[in-house]
């Protein structure tokens, strides 16, 4: 078992010379001291620098980019002055809108989450547009992006890889024609080593668009490490049946709020059904891409409010969601890469709280599990995690070579 420890920063938000009303809005929601990454990044963004932010989950990255924008908005003579926040899913979009609304002490400025339909109307008081790249593709960019001067990629590594990357780069390239302009990229896992690493891609894009000289890259000490205040346990299991029985035992023993992660939608659906049959005293919810957007939002609200106490989900729920008081994360399926491990683990031990991560490990999963466990035991060292950062295909290839050599 490994226990990480949290580092607490001192100081207040007044040091950033934010308006009194904005500081008061933070105090109203119980936020009085900036985190390490907020202390490092907010002054840079207030100074209009293009900024890349790398910090652990639960460190307050949303405020890193929203606070400077709201401050700019209050002092802006250019109107309309809008921001675009790109996110990987609709649930995170609604969460960002909620945080923006908490920073507004009047109805002068609003944020809106863009859906997949073509029904969006941008009223003059809409200051922040929050969208997935796919949803934004349904609208006329000359209209919807005309007044965007401040662009954020939240979960940048996810947006700049896989199916979203081509459209995300296209949106960024389109926005370079707006002037003035400012870009912020943030994420908990932003690898820097290698030509195709996220930070390398961003740096090349900034350089290509003559933005690099006014850019800054900042990282917290907790970046590419497990979140602080976390107990991590690896549980070997001999079969799928044994794994399920172990899961039942853990859930019955734990009376706290629990998230259970699976690797596939099919496993998520089947596991949820089996748990509902066996755990009649617990209130369960399910979250995966086959669940409608409306039902996903309802499930997250009910889980956050304690109406549900066990959430069975895919990695759809591993990114960005700030669900309070999640004490235990159970990885029913061991993740297919170390990036997913860090993001899943980041759903607990948030905002100075403690948490627990239990990972079941089948015999064919021990290669990656050993690597991740060694990173935990090696002082939770960021460089160790960075060495095993890999997307699914490359990691399997590397592990296959190792396993083949061992036969």
N, C-alpha and C positions, 0 to 999 in steps of 0.2 A: 504494500500500500504506500502511496506517495501523497504527501501533503504540501501544497503550494502556499506561500504566504503573500499577503497583499501589502503593497507599499502605498502609504497615504501621503498626499501632497497637502501643503499648507497654502494660505493666501485666500483672497476673496476675488469675486468677479469685478469689483470696483477698480482693481489695478489695470483693467483693460480700457478704462475710461469709457465704459458703456453708459448710456443714458440712465438716469435714476429709475425711470419707469421700467426699463428692461431688466435691471437688477432686481427690482421689486417683483416683477413677474416670475423670476427664478425663485426668489424667496417664497413666493406664494405656493409653489409646488415643492418646497422643501429642499431646494438646491442652493447652497450657500458657498461651497468651496469648489474651485475648479480641479479637475483631475490633471494628472501629469500631461497627457496629450493635449488637453484644452489649454494649459499654460503655454505649451510649445507652439501650437498651431494658430490659435485665435489672433495673436498680434500680427502674424504674417498675413493672414487673410484680411484683417482689417487694413493692412498696409497695401492691399490690392495685389498681392503676389499670387501667382498660380501655385497651388500647394498640393503635395501628395502626402496623405496622412496614413500611417501604418500603426495600428494600435490594437491591443487585445479586445476581445468581445466584452461588452459591458463597461467600456471605459468612457463612454459619452461622446462618441464621434459625431452623432447627429447634431449635438449642440455646437460642436467644433465648426460646422459649416452653416448652421442656421443662425446662430447669434451674430456673426459678422454681417450676414445678409440683412437681418432685421435692423441692425445698427446702420448699415448703409442706406436702407430704405427710409429710415427716419430722417436722414440727413441728405437725401438725394434731391437734386434740383431737376434731374432728367426724369420725366414721367411720360408714359408708364415705364416703370423699371421693374423687370421681372427676373425671376430665377427659374431654372429648370433643374429638377432633381430626378435623375434616372435611377431606377431601382429594379431588382430582378423579378419582383412579383407584386401583385395588387395588395396583398396584406401589409407588406412593408410600406407601400405607398400611403395607405390609410394611416399607418402609425406615424409617418413623417408629417402628414397633415395635422394630426392630433398634437404633435410636439410644437409645430409652428403656431397653431391656435393658442397654445398655452403661453406663448411669448407675446401675444398680441393683447394689449390692454384696452383695445377699442375695436370697433367693427370697420375701421378704415381699410385694413388690409386682410385679405383671406388667402388661404391655400386651397388648391383643388386637386383631387386625385383623378387622373384621366382613365376612363374605362375604354373598353374595346369598341364602343359604339361611336357614331358620328354626331353625337348630340351635345357636345361641349360648347358652351357659350362663355367667352372670356369677358366678364364684366370689368369695368375699369378698376375695381378694388381687388381683383385677383393679382396677387404679387408673386405667388409661388405655384408653379405647375409641377406636379409630381406624377411620374409615369414610368411604365416599362417601355423599352424601345418598341416592342410590338404594338402596344396601344397607341403610341405616338404616330406610328406609320399610317394610321387610319385618318389622319388629319392633314390639312394643307399646311406645310411648314412655313411658307411665306406669311401665313396668317397667324398661326399659333406661336411661332418662334420669333416673330418680328421684333419684339421688345425685350427679348432675353439677353441679359448682359452678364449673367452669373450662372454658371453651369456646374453641377455636381454629379459625380458618379459614385453612388453609395453601393458598396460591395463591388468595387471596380474589377477585381480579378474575375468575378463571375460574369460581369457584363462584357469583359474583353476577351472571353474565351467561349468555346462551344457555339451554340446556335445563335446567341445574341450578338456575337462580336462584329459581324459584318455590318449590321444595322447600326450598332452603337458607334462605330468609327464613322459611318456615313453621317450620323447626326452631329458628331463632334466637328467633322470637317465643314458641314454646313454652317455651324455656329461661329466658325472662325471669321466669317464675313461681317458679323456684327461688331460694332465698335462704340464705346469701349467694351471689353470682354474680360472675363476672369473664369478660370477653370479650377475645380477642386476634385481630387480623386481620393477616395478613402476606402479602407478595408482592413480586416483583421489578418488577412493572409495576402501579402503582396511580395512574392519572391523577387529577389534582385539578381540572382545568379543565373546566367544563361541568356542567350539571344532572344528566346521567346518568353522569358520571365516577365511578369506583369510590369514591374518597375522599368525594365528595359524597353518594353513596348511604349510605355507612357513617355519616357525620356526621348525616344526617337521621334514620337509624334510632336512633342513640344519643340524639339529642335527643328523639325521639318517646317513648322509653322512660325518660326522665329519667336517663340515664347520662352525658350529655355533660360535666357539670361535673367528673366524676371520670375524664376521659379524656385521653389524650396521643397526639399524632401525631409519630412520629420517622422520620427518613430518613437514610441514609448519603450521603456525598458521591458515591458511585458509583451511586446510584439513577438509573434511566432513562438509564444510559450503558452502553456495552459494558464487559464485564469487563476488568479490568486484565491486562496482560501478553499482549495478543492482537494477532496479525497478521491484517489483514483484506484480502482480495483479491477484486476483482470481475472476472469473466472473461466478456467478450462472446462469444456463440456464435450462429451463423447459422441453425442448425436443430436439431431433436431428434437427428438422426443425429450431427451435429457435437458436440453436448452429451455424448452417450454415449461417443464416442471420446475426448473430453477427460477424461471421468470415468475411463475405463480407464487412460489415461496417468497421471493423478494417483495412482490407487490403486497401479499398478505401481511408481511412483517412490517412494511413501511406504511405508515398512515399519512405521510406527507404527499404533496403534489408531485406527480411523477410524469416524465416524458419518456416514451419508449420508441426508439428509432429502428426502422427496418431499411433495407437497401432497395427494395422494389415495391411497386404499388400492389402487386399480387400478394406478396407476403403481408403487407400492411392490412389489406382487406381480410385475408384469411385469419391473421393473428387477432385482429379486432373482434371478429366473429367468435373465435374460440374463447377469448377472454370474457366477452359478454356472457357466454354460456357458463363459464366457471366462476366468475367473480360477481355474483349477484348483489353483493353488498357494496360494490364500488360503482362510481359513476364515470363512464368511459366516453371518450370522444375519438374521432378519427380525422386525420388530415392528410390528404394526398391530392394529386392533380385531377382525379376523377370526381372529387367533391366540388360542387358548384362554388363559385366565388362568394356568393351570399352565405352559403352554409359554412364555408371555411371561416369567414369573418365572425359568424355567430358562435361557432365552436371555440375560436380563440377568445372571444369575449367571455363566454361561460367558463372556460378554463381559467382565465385571469381572475374572474370574480369568485372562483371556488365552487361553482355549480357543477363542474366536472373536476375530478381529481386525478384521472389517468388519461393521458393523451397519447394515442398510438399514431405514428406518423412516419413519413419518408423525410428525406433531406430538404423537402420544401419548407419545413419548419426549423431548419438549422441555421438560417441566415437572418440576422437583423432583428428578429422579434424580441421585444423586451417584455417578457411575461414575469410578473412579480412572484416571489416566494416559491420558485421551483427548487425543491431541495434535492431531488434525485433525477439523474438521467441514466437510463438503461439502454445500452446498445445491444439490442437483441441480435441484430446482424452486425458483425464487426465491419466498420467502414472500409471502403475500397481504397482510400488514400488518407494520408496524415492530415491534409487540409480539412476533410470532412470530420476527422476526429476532433480537431481543435474547435471547429464551429459547433459541433454537437455538444461538446463539453462546455462551451460558452453559454449554453442556455441556463446553466445554474451558476451559483457563486457570483451573482451579479451585484453591483452597487454595494460592495464591502460585505456581502453576506457569504456564508459558507455553503458548500454543496458537495454532492457525491456523484461520481460517475462509475457505473458498473458495466463492464464490457465482457460479453460472452465470447469465447474463442474456441472455434472448432479446430480440429487438427490441421485442416488445409488453410487455416488463416493465421497460423502461428508465425509465419515469416514476417508479415507486416506487424503483427502484434508485438513480436520481440523487438522490432525496430522502434516502435512507439514507446514501449515500456522502457527501453534503454534510454530514450530521450528524457523520459520522466525521471528515471533514476540518476541520470547524468546532470543533476542539479537543475532539471527543467530548462536546459540550455537551448537558447534560440537557434544557435548554429546547428545543433544536432537535428532539430525539427526541420530546418531549412534543407539539410542534406537529403531528407526523405520526402520533401515536397514533390509530388508527382501527380499528374493526371492518370487516370485508370490504366490506359494502354501502356504507357511507358513504365509504370510501376510494375505491372504484371510481367512485362518483358524482363525487367531487372531481376525480379524475384524468381522468375522462371529459370534464369541462368543460374542463380544461386542454388535453387532446389535441384536443378539438373545436375550440377556439380556435386551435390551431396549424395546422389543416388548411387 
